[in-house]
Amino acid sequence: MFEEIVFFDTLRQGLWIAVMIAAPMLAVALVAGVSIGLFQALTSVQEMTLTFVPKVGAMLIVFWVSMSFMSKSLVDFFQGQILPLIAGS
């Protein structure tokens, strides 16, 4: 019973870390997509590369800026949660 609680608690924390890591990139993709879609609707420009290139560029910039936060979150989770579970078994 105790092992199930530890497993589900660790799984819940891992999923929360994944949400926190993915949130900045998803938010930027949402904002860029909506703003580009609005621009296309207002100007009647229907170019496929206009939607893809700026969105990917914005996501790459946000990924580069938040890379240290992502790495620190994953390392802290691994060292604080996973390694003690492995060492304790």
Secondary structure as the mmCIF struct_conf table of DSSP 4:
data_model
#
loop_
_struct_conf.conf_type_id
_struct_conf.id
_struct_conf.beg_label_comp_id
_struct_conf.beg_label_asym_id
_struct_conf.beg_label_seq_id
_struct_conf.end_label_comp_id
_struct_conf.end_label_asym_id
_struct_conf.end_label_seq_id
HELX_RH_AL_P HELX_RH_AL_P1 PHE A 2 THR A 43
TURN_TY1_P TURN_TY1_P1 SER A 44 SER A 44
HELX_RH_AL_P HELX_RH_AL_P2 MET A 48 VAL A 65
TURN_TY1_P TURN_TY1_P2 SER A 66 SER A 66
HELX_RH_AL_P HELX_RH_AL_P3 MET A 67 PHE A 77
HELX_RH_PI_P HELX_RH_PI_P1 PHE A 78 ILE A 82
HELX_RH_AL_P HELX_RH_AL_P4 LEU A 83 GLY A 88
#
